[in-house]
Amino acid sequence: MKHRVALVAAAAGLLTTGSVVAVSTASAATTGCSATYTVVSQWQGGFQGGVSFTNLGDPLTSWKLEFTFPDAAQKVTQGWNATWSQSGPAVTAVNMSWNNSVPTNGSVSLGFIGGWGSSNPSPASFKVNGVTCTGSTTTTPPTTTPTTNPTTPPTTAPTTPPTTAPTTPPAGGSAPALKVSGNKIVTSAGTAYRLLGVNRASAEFACVQGKGVFDGAQPDQASVDAMKAWHIHVVRIPVNEQCWLGTNGTPSGATYQQAVKDYATLLVANGINPIIDLHWSYGSYSGGGNGNCTDVNATCQKPMPDAQYAPQFWTSVANAFKGNNAVLFDLFNEPWPDNADGYASAANEWKCWRDGGTCGGITYQVAGMQSLVNAVRGTGASNVILLGGLAWSNDLTQWLTYKPADSAGNLVAAWHVYNFNSCSNTSCWDSQVAPVAAQVPVVAGEIGQNSCAHDFIDQVMAWADTHNVGYLAWTWNPWGCGSGNVLIQDYTGTPTDSYGSGFKAHLLTVNP
């Protein structure tokens, strides 16, 4: 708000001997906005909505968006990029601390998950700070108020800098809803979108080791800002089956679920796609391939998901995230029924992978990938699903042959590659992985090497960049680089000297 002060003088150039009067004039204010409402995706009883508005008037230092649902059953159940509230059919979204300022012609994009009853009509109008968004502007006339002039000349108060720097707003708004088109992952607009990012481990083990959900370091905005500085666009979150279901570990059940959901929501709001990964699962296994995995509980990496809890787990996870297609599902971290079976029959091992049941060398009933796909789709969720192959997800040789049926057509081949895997050179990748990538999207859900260098992952990334394959490095945790595969020294994003620095430098060149 600008002010002008005019002194009133007596005629003939003589000042009056009485009090001097000042006139304070407030400048005209221009207001106006335009708004767009979209239904990103919809399913029976639920939907993902989006609202964006453009400020056509003077710059805003804060904002409140308001609209009214036409149907009484419509509601907002979860939202991002604003503080959402609803009273009856009236919905209000108030700015966050990082997106409070909107310049003239600046825009704000918001998203939410909602519910509906018999119909899902769009709201008829929107208001920003009480002004109806018509796509035009209105100018409020200036006001003039007489005041008594101070006896001493006014002074301009010095500007005091803020004690803390403002939080940088997320680049590009919320994460895009994704789907599969041919051999590419694309946005809802059909734009190709390669998944490039990191794994954020510890939720898979911390709950069963008494360390909390995220190893005592629940992710916050600052930690996500550190990821954004690396141009990370996707984060894979390994989780624990029993901790999610509340059958083992502390914290577990609703507390554990909420912590994972809060992190996923935070990532989406910051333009980062989360991948929920079933990492540790139930089932007693005492065979070869992983000698420390005899505990029946979800305290280690089993050969295959169990039929007792895994379908229940994915039904619960899918219900938690259905309609938010910015979230992806990785059905099982690293299947290895081939090793458990002593590599007796590749056909039987791939059938075990797809169909489950009784599998060679595995003493518990297995949930095959088809049953887990069915569990997800049975909820109405159409989220993109990742499926790792055999040999700890390093073998994709018969992935296309045994690919499960998917009513949504949203399956992705998940591939893991380390320098100690059997398929760890460009010749193998050309013969085994490239043919799969020619037909379906391939994402290397884990890449790494058992040293603090980055020479091997450099080869992986160079090959993947030329074959439209996404990749996520293991791991975004400050565990020390003595055993390799550790990207950061702290959660502020300080890279480890070689491995982390090399990955960050490459990511900055390929991720906009």
C-alpha positions as CSV (number, residue, x, y, z in Angstrom):
1,M,0.0,0.0,0.0
2,K,1.5,3.4,-1.0
3,H,0.7,6.7,0.7
4,R,1.1,10.3,-0.3
5,V,1.2,13.2,2.2
6,A,0.2,16.7,1.0
7,L,0.7,19.8,3.2
8,V,-2.2,22.3,3.2
9,A,-1.0,26.0,3.1
10,A,-2.8,29.3,3.6
11,A,-3.5,31.7,0.8
12,A,-0.7,34.2,-0.4
13,G,1.9,31.6,0.5
14,L,1.6,32.0,4.3
15,L,1.4,28.9,6.5
16,T,-1.5,28.9,8.9
17,T,-0.7,29.4,12.6
18,G,-3.1,26.5,13.6
19,S,-2.4,22.8,13.3
20,V,-1.2,21.5,10.0
21,V,-3.4,18.9,8.3
22,A,-2.2,15.9,6.4
23,V,-4.1,13.9,3.8
24,S,-3.4,10.2,3.5
25,T,-4.4,8.7,0.2
26,A,-4.5,4.9,-0.3
27,S,-3.7,3.8,-3.9
28,A,-6.2,2.0,-6.0
29,A,-6.2,-1.8,-5.6
30,T,-6.7,-4.2,-8.6
31,T,-8.1,-7.6,-7.9
32,G,-9.1,-10.5,-10.1
33,C,-8.3,-14.1,-10.8
34,S,-9.1,-17.0,-13.1
35,A,-9.4,-20.6,-11.9
36,T,-9.4,-24.1,-13.5
37,Y,-10.8,-27.3,-11.9
38,T,-9.9,-30.8,-13.2
39,V,-10.8,-34.3,-12.2
40,V,-7.5,-36.1,-12.7
41,S,-8.9,-39.6,-12.2
42,Q,-12.1,-41.1,-10.8
43,W,-13.3,-44.4,-9.4
44,Q,-16.4,-45.6,-7.7
45,G,-16.9,-43.3,-4.7
46,G,-13.6,-41.5,-5.0
47,F,-11.5,-39.2,-7.2
48,Q,-8.3,-37.1,-7.5
49,G,-9.0,-33.4,-8.2
50,G,-6.9,-30.4,-9.0
51,V,-7.5,-26.7,-8.8
52,S,-5.2,-24.0,-10.1
53,F,-5.8,-20.2,-10.0
54,T,-4.0,-17.3,-11.6
55,N,-3.7,-14.0,-9.9
56,L,-4.7,-11.3,-12.4
57,G,-4.6,-8.4,-9.9
58,D,-2.0,-6.8,-7.6
59,P,0.6,-9.2,-6.0
60,L,-0.8,-11.3,-3.1
61,T,1.1,-11.8,0.2
62,S,-1.4,-14.5,1.3
63,W,-4.4,-16.2,-0.2
64,K,-7.5,-18.2,0.5
65,L,-9.2,-20.3,-2.2
66,E,-12.9,-21.1,-1.7
67,F,-15.4,-23.2,-3.6
68,T,-18.6,-25.1,-3.0
69,F,-19.3,-28.7,-4.1
70,P,-22.7,-29.0,-5.9
71,D,-23.5,-32.4,-4.3
72,A,-23.7,-32.8,-0.5
73,A,-21.8,-36.2,-0.7
74,Q,-18.7,-34.7,-2.3
75,K,-15.8,-34.1,0.1
76,V,-12.1,-33.5,0.3
77,T,-10.4,-36.3,2.3
78,Q,-6.7,-35.4,1.7
79,G,-5.0,-32.5,0.0
80,W,-1.6,-30.9,-0.7
81,N,0.0,-27.5,-1.4
82,A,-2.5,-25.9,1.0
83,T,-4.2,-26.3,4.4
84,W,-7.6,-27.8,3.4
85,S,-10.9,-27.6,5.4
86,Q,-14.5,-28.2,4.6
87,S,-17.8,-27.2,6.3
88,G,-20.8,-28.8,4.7
89,P,-20.3,-28.4,0.9
90,A,-18.0,-25.4,1.3
91,V,-14.3,-26.0,0.8
92,T,-11.4,-23.7,1.8
93,A,-7.7,-24.0,0.9
94,V,-5.3,-21.6,2.6
95,N,-1.7,-20.9,1.5
96,M,1.3,-22.7,3.0
97,S,4.3,-20.7,4.3
98,W,6.2,-21.4,1.1
99,N,3.5,-20.4,-1.5
100,N,1.8,-17.5,0.2
101,S,3.2,-14.9,-2.3
102,V,1.6,-14.8,-5.7
103,P,2.8,-12.1,-8.2
104,T,0.6,-10.6,-10.8
105,N,-0.1,-13.3,-13.5
106,G,1.4,-15.9,-11.1
107,S,-0.3,-19.2,-10.6
108,V,-0.8,-21.7,-7.8
109,S,-1.7,-25.4,-8.3
110,L,-3.4,-27.5,-5.6
111,G,-4.4,-31.1,-5.5
112,F,-6.6,-33.3,-3.4
113,I,-8.2,-36.8,-3.0
114,G,-11.9,-36.6,-2.6
115,G,-15.1,-38.7,-2.2
116,W,-18.5,-38.6,-4.0
117,G,-21.9,-40.3,-3.8
118,S,-24.3,-40.6,-6.7
119,S,-22.5,-38.0,-8.9
120,N,-19.4,-35.9,-9.0
121,P,-20.2,-32.6,-10.6
122,S,-17.6,-29.8,-10.8
123,P,-18.0,-26.6,-8.6
124,A,-19.5,-23.7,-10.5
125,S,-17.3,-20.9,-9.2
126,F,-14.2,-20.1,-7.2
127,K,-13.1,-17.2,-5.0
128,V,-9.6,-16.1,-4.0
129,N,-9.5,-13.8,-1.0
130,G,-13.2,-13.2,-1.4
131,V,-13.1,-12.2,-5.0
132,T,-14.9,-14.4,-7.5
133,C,-12.6,-15.6,-10.3
134,T,-14.2,-14.4,-13.5
135,G,-11.0,-14.0,-15.6
136,S,-11.2,-10.2,-15.4
137,T,-10.1,-7.6,-12.9
138,T,-11.7,-4.9,-10.8
139,T,-10.1,-1.7,-9.5
140,T,-11.1,-0.4,-6.1
141,P,-11.1,3.5,-6.0
142,P,-8.6,5.1,-3.7
143,T,-9.7,6.4,-0.4
144,T,-8.7,9.7,1.3
145,T,-8.5,10.1,5.0
146,P,-7.6,13.4,6.8
147,T,-5.2,13.0,9.7
148,T,-3.4,15.4,12.0
149,N,0.2,16.0,10.9
150,P,2.8,15.0,13.4
151,T,4.8,17.8,15.1
152,T,8.0,16.2,13.9
153,P,8.8,15.1,10.3
154,P,8.0,11.4,9.7
155,T,10.8,9.0,9.3
156,T,11.0,5.8,7.4
157,A,11.5,2.8,9.7
158,P,14.4,0.6,8.7
159,T,13.6,-2.8,7.1
160,T,14.6,-5.6,9.4
161,P,15.7,-8.7,7.5
162,P,14.0,-12.0,8.5
163,T,15.7,-14.1,11.0
164,T,15.3,-17.2,8.9
165,A,15.3,-17.6,5.2
166,P,12.0,-18.4,3.6
167,T,11.4,-22.0,2.5
168,T,11.9,-22.5,-1.3
169,P,8.6,-23.5,-2.9
170,P,8.5,-26.9,-4.7
171,A,9.6,-26.6,-8.3
172,G,6.9,-27.6,-10.7
173,G,4.1,-28.2,-8.2
174,S,2.8,-31.6,-7.2
175,A,4.1,-34.9,-8.6
176,P,2.3,-36.0,-11.8
177,A,-0.2,-38.8,-12.0
178,L,1.5,-41.6,-14.0
179,K,0.4,-44.5,-16.3
180,V,1.9,-46.9,-18.8
181,S,1.8,-46.2,-22.5
182,G,3.6,-48.8,-24.7
183,N,7.1,-49.1,-23.3
184,K,7.0,-45.7,-21.6
185,I,5.7,-44.3,-18.3
186,V,3.8,-41.1,-19.1
187,T,1.9,-38.3,-17.4
188,S,-1.9,-37.9,-17.7
189,A,-1.1,-35.5,-20.6
190,G,0.8,-38.3,-22.4
191,T,4.3,-36.8,-21.8
192,A,7.0,-39.4,-21.3
193,Y,8.3,-39.4,-17.7
194,R,11.4,-41.4,-16.8
195,L,11.8,-42.3,-13.1
196,L,15.1,-41.0,-11.8
197,G,15.8,-40.8,-8.1
198,V,16.8,-42.7,-4.9
199,N,15.8,-45.2,-2.3
200,R,15.1,-43.9,1.2
201,A,15.6,-47.0,3.4
202,S,14.9,-47.9,7.0
203,A,11.1,-48.2,7.3
204,E,11.6,-51.9,6.3
205,F,13.7,-52.7,9.4
206,A,13.5,-49.9,12.0
207,C,10.0,-50.9,13.2
208,V,11.1,-54.5,14.0
209,Q,14.3,-53.3,15.6
210,G,12.7,-50.8,18.0
211,K,14.1,-47.7,16.1
212,G,10.9,-46.1,15.1
213,V,9.6,-46.0,11.5
214,F,12.4,-44.2,9.7
215,D,15.3,-45.0,12.0
216,G,14.6,-42.1,14.3
217,A,14.6,-39.5,11.5
218,Q,11.0,-39.0,10.2
219,P,11.4,-37.1,6.9
220,D,10.5,-33.4,6.9
221,Q,10.3,-30.6,4.5
222,A,14.0,-29.7,4.9
223,S,15.1,-33.3,4.0
224,V,12.9,-33.2,0.9
225,D,14.3,-29.8,-0.1
226,A,17.7,-31.5,0.0
227,M,16.5,-34.1,-2.4
228,K,15.1,-31.5,-4.7
229,A,18.5,-29.8,-4.8
230,W,19.8,-33.1,-6.4
231,H,16.9,-33.0,-9.0
232,I,15.4,-36.2,-7.5
233,H,12.0,-36.9,-9.0
234,V,11.1,-40.3,-7.4
235,V,11.8,-41.9,-4.0
236,R,11.3,-45.6,-3.3
237,I,10.2,-46.3,0.2
238,P,10.9,-49.9,1.4
239,V,8.3,-51.0,4.0
240,N,7.7,-53.9,6.3
241,E,4.6,-56.1,5.8
242,Q,4.0,-56.9,9.4
243,C,4.6,-53.4,10.7
244,W,2.1,-52.0,8.2
245,L,-0.5,-54.6,9.2
246,G,0.2,-54.3,12.9
247,T,1.1,-58.0,13.5
248,N,4.7,-57.4,14.7
249,G,7.1,-54.6,15.6
250,T,6.9,-51.2,17.2
251,P,5.6,-48.8,16.1
252,S,3.2,-50.7,13.8
253,G,-0.4,-50.7,12.6
254,A,-2.1,-47.3,12.3
255,T,1.0,-45.4,13.6
256,Y,3.3,-47.0,11.1
257,Q,0.8,-46.5,8.2
258,Q,0.4,-42.9,9.0
259,A,4.1,-42.2,9.0
260,V,4.5,-43.8,5.6
261,K,1.4,-42.0,4.2
262,D,2.6,-38.7,5.6
263,Y,6.0,-39.1,3.9
264,A,4.3,-40.1,0.6
265,T,2.0,-37.0,0.8
266,L,5.0,-34.8,1.5
267,L,6.9,-36.1,-1.5
268,V,3.9,-35.7,-3.8
269,A,3.4,-32.1,-2.7
270,N,7.0,-31.4,-3.6
271,G,6.8,-32.8,-7.1
272,I,8.4,-36.2,-6.2
273,N,6.7,-39.5,-7.0
274,P,6.8,-42.1,-4.2
275,I,7.2,-45.9,-4.8
276,I,5.8,-48.0,-2.0
277,D,7.9,-51.2,-1.9
278,L,7.2,-54.4,0.0
279,H,10.7,-55.1,1.2
280,W,10.5,-57.4,4.3
281,S,7.8,-60.0,4.7
282,Y,6.5,-62.9,6.7
283,G,7.3,-66.6,6.2
284,S,9.7,-69.2,7.7
285,Y,12.6,-70.0,5.4
286,S,15.6,-72.0,6.3
287,G,17.0,-72.9,2.9
288,G,20.1,-71.6,1.1
289,G,20.6,-68.2,-0.4
290,N,20.2,-66.1,2.7
291,G,21.4,-67.9,5.9
292,N,20.1,-65.2,8.3
293,C,16.5,-65.4,7.1
294,T,15.1,-68.2,9.3
295,D,12.8,-66.0,11.4
296,V,9.2,-66.5,10.5
297,N,8.6,-62.8,11.1
298,A,9.3,-59.9,8.7
299,T,12.9,-59.4,9.8
300,C,14.7,-60.1,6.6
301,Q,14.4,-60.5,2.8
302,K,12.4,-63.7,2.0
303,P,12.6,-65.5,-1.4
304,M,9.0,-64.6,-2.3
305,P,6.0,-62.9,-0.7
306,D,3.8,-65.1,1.6
307,A,0.2,-66.0,0.8
308,Q,-0.8,-65.4,4.4
309,Y,-0.2,-61.7,4.7
310,A,1.1,-60.2,1.4
311,P,-2.3,-60.0,-0.4
312,Q,-3.8,-58.4,2.7
313,F,-0.9,-56.0,2.8
314,W,-1.4,-54.9,-0.8
315,T,-5.2,-54.6,-0.4
316,S,-4.5,-52.2,2.5
317,V,-1.8,-50.2,0.8
318,A,-3.9,-49.9,-2.4
319,N,-6.9,-48.7,-0.4
320,A,-4.7,-46.1,1.2
321,F,-3.4,-44.6,-2.0
322,K,-6.0,-45.5,-4.7
323,G,-6.9,-42.5,-6.8
324,N,-3.6,-40.9,-6.2
325,N,-1.8,-42.1,-9.3
326,A,1.3,-40.1,-8.4
327,V,2.1,-43.0,-6.1
328,L,3.5,-46.3,-7.5
329,F,3.6,-49.8,-6.1
330,D,6.6,-52.2,-6.1
331,L,5.0,-55.5,-5.3
332,F,8.1,-57.3,-3.9
333,N,11.6,-56.1,-3.5
334,E,13.8,-58.9,-4.8
335,P,12.3,-62.3,-5.6
336,W,14.8,-65.2,-5.6
337,P,12.8,-68.5,-5.8
338,D,15.4,-69.7,-8.3
339,N,18.1,-69.7,-5.6
340,A,15.7,-71.3,-3.1
341,D,15.0,-74.0,-5.7
342,G,18.7,-74.6,-6.4
343,Y,18.2,-73.4,-10.0
344,A,16.5,-76.7,-10.7
345,S,14.0,-75.5,-13.3
346,A,13.7,-72.0,-14.8
347,A,10.2,-72.7,-16.0
348,N,9.0,-73.8,-12.5
349,E,10.7,-70.9,-10.9
350,W,9.1,-68.4,-13.2
351,K,5.7,-70.1,-12.6
352,C,6.3,-69.8,-8.9
353,W,7.0,-66.1,-9.5
354,R,3.8,-65.5,-11.3
355,D,1.4,-68.1,-9.8
356,G,2.7,-68.7,-6.3
357,G,1.4,-71.7,-4.3
358,T,3.9,-74.5,-3.4
359,C,7.3,-73.6,-4.7
360,G,10.5,-75.7,-4.7
361,G,12.7,-75.1,-1.7
362,I,10.2,-72.7,0.0
363,T,8.4,-74.1,3.0
364,Y,5.5,-71.5,3.2
365,Q,2.7,-70.9,0.7
366,V,3.8,-68.3,-1.8
367,A,1.7,-65.4,-3.1
368,G,2.5,-65.1,-6.8
369,M,2.7,-61.8,-8.6
370,Q,-0.6,-62.4,-10.3
371,S,-2.4,-62.7,-6.9
372,L,-0.8,-59.4,-5.7
373,V,-1.8,-57.6,-8.9
374,N,-5.3,-58.9,-8.4
375,A,-5.3,-57.7,-4.8
376,V,-4.3,-54.2,-5.9
377,R,-6.8,-54.0,-8.7
378,G,-9.6,-55.5,-6.6
379,T,-9.7,-52.2,-4.6
380,G,-10.3,-50.2,-7.7
381,A,-6.7,-48.7,-7.6
382,S,-5.1,-48.2,-11.1
383,N,-1.7,-47.1,-9.8
384,V,1.4,-48.1,-11.8
385,I,2.8,-51.4,-10.5
386,L,6.5,-52.5,-10.6
387,L,7.4,-56.2,-10.7
388,G,11.0,-57.3,-10.1
389,G,12.2,-60.5,-11.9
390,L,14.2,-63.5,-10.5
391,A,17.8,-63.5,-9.0
392,W,17.1,-60.6,-6.6
393,S,15.4,-58.7,-9.5
394,N,18.5,-58.9,-11.7
395,D,17.0,-61.5,-14.1
396,L,14.3,-60.3,-16.6
397,T,14.9,-63.1,-19.2
398,Q,11.4,-64.5,-19.0
399,W,9.6,-61.5,-17.5
400,L,7.6,-60.9,-20.8
401,T,6.6,-64.6,-21.0
402,Y,5.3,-64.8,-17.5
403,K,4.0,-61.2,-17.3
404,P,0.8,-61.2,-15.1
405,A,-2.5,-60.0,-16.5
406,D,-3.4,-56.5,-15.5
407,S,-6.9,-55.0,-16.0
408,A,-5.4,-51.5,-15.9
409,G,-2.5,-52.2,-18.3
410,N,-0.1,-50.4,-15.9
411,L,2.8,-52.9,-15.3
412,V,6.5,-52.0,-15.3
413,A,9.5,-54.4,-15.2
414,A,11.6,-53.6,-12.1
415,W,15.3,-54.4,-12.5
416,H,18.1,-54.3,-9.8
417,V,21.7,-54.1,-10.8
418,Y,24.9,-54.1,-8.7
419,N,28.5,-54.8,-9.7
420,F,28.3,-58.2,-7.9
421,N,25.1,-59.4,-9.8
422,S,25.4,-62.0,-12.5
423,C,24.0,-59.6,-15.2
424,S,26.4,-56.7,-14.5
425,N,27.8,-55.7,-17.9
426,T,26.6,-54.0,-21.0
427,S,26.7,-57.2,-23.1
428,C,24.2,-58.8,-20.7
429,W,22.1,-55.7,-20.5
430,D,21.9,-55.6,-24.3
431,S,20.8,-59.2,-24.5
432,Q,18.6,-59.6,-21.5
433,V,17.2,-56.1,-20.5
434,A,17.0,-54.2,-23.8
435,P,14.4,-56.6,-25.3
436,V,12.2,-56.1,-22.3
437,A,12.6,-52.3,-22.4
438,A,11.6,-52.4,-26.1
439,Q,8.1,-53.6,-25.1
440,V,7.4,-52.4,-21.5
441,P,8.8,-49.7,-19.3
442,V,11.9,-50.8,-17.3
443,V,13.0,-49.1,-14.1
444,A,16.1,-50.1,-12.2
445,G,14.6,-49.8,-8.8
446,E,18.1,-50.2,-7.2
447,I,21.5,-49.5,-8.6
448,G,24.7,-49.5,-6.6
449,Q,28.2,-51.0,-6.1
450,N,30.0,-52.4,-3.1
451,S,32.5,-49.6,-2.9
452,C,32.5,-45.9,-2.4
453,A,33.3,-45.2,-6.0
454,H,30.9,-44.5,-8.8
455,D,32.6,-46.2,-11.8
456,F,30.0,-49.0,-12.0
457,I,26.9,-47.0,-11.6
458,D,28.3,-44.6,-14.2
459,Q,28.2,-47.5,-16.7
460,V,24.7,-48.4,-15.6
461,M,23.4,-44.9,-16.0
462,A,25.0,-44.3,-19.3
463,W,23.4,-47.5,-20.7
464,A,20.1,-46.7,-19.1
465,D,20.1,-43.2,-20.6
466,T,20.4,-44.6,-24.1
467,H,17.6,-47.2,-23.5
468,N,14.9,-45.1,-21.9
469,V,15.4,-47.0,-18.6
470,G,14.8,-45.2,-15.3
471,Y,17.0,-45.8,-12.2
472,L,17.1,-45.2,-8.5
473,A,20.3,-45.3,-6.5
474,W,20.7,-47.1,-3.2
475,T,20.6,-45.4,-0.7
476,W,19.6,-42.0,0.7
477,N,20.8,-42.7,4.3
478,P,23.8,-41.4,6.1
479,W,25.2,-44.8,7.1
480,G,28.8,-44.3,6.1
481,C,30.3,-45.3,2.8
482,G,32.5,-48.1,4.2
483,S,30.4,-50.8,2.6
484,G,29.4,-48.7,-0.4
485,N,26.0,-47.7,-1.7
486,V,25.5,-44.8,0.6
487,L,24.7,-41.5,-1.1
488,I,24.8,-38.9,1.7
489,Q,26.7,-37.9,4.8
490,D,23.6,-36.3,6.4
491,Y,20.0,-35.6,5.7
492,T,20.8,-32.1,4.5
493,G,22.0,-33.8,1.3
494,T,25.8,-33.6,1.7
495,P,27.0,-36.2,-0.8
496,T,29.5,-38.9,0.1
497,D,32.8,-38.1,-1.5
498,S,32.7,-40.3,-4.6
499,Y,29.6,-42.5,-4.8
500,G,27.2,-39.8,-3.8
501,S,29.0,-37.0,-5.6
502,G,29.1,-39.0,-8.8
503,F,25.5,-39.9,-8.7
504,K,24.4,-36.3,-7.9
505,A,26.5,-34.8,-10.7
506,H,25.0,-37.2,-13.2
507,L,21.4,-36.6,-12.0
508,L,21.8,-32.9,-12.4
509,T,22.7,-33.3,-16.0
510,V,19.8,-35.6,-17.0
511,N,16.9,-34.5,-14.7
512,P,15.4,-31.0,-15.4
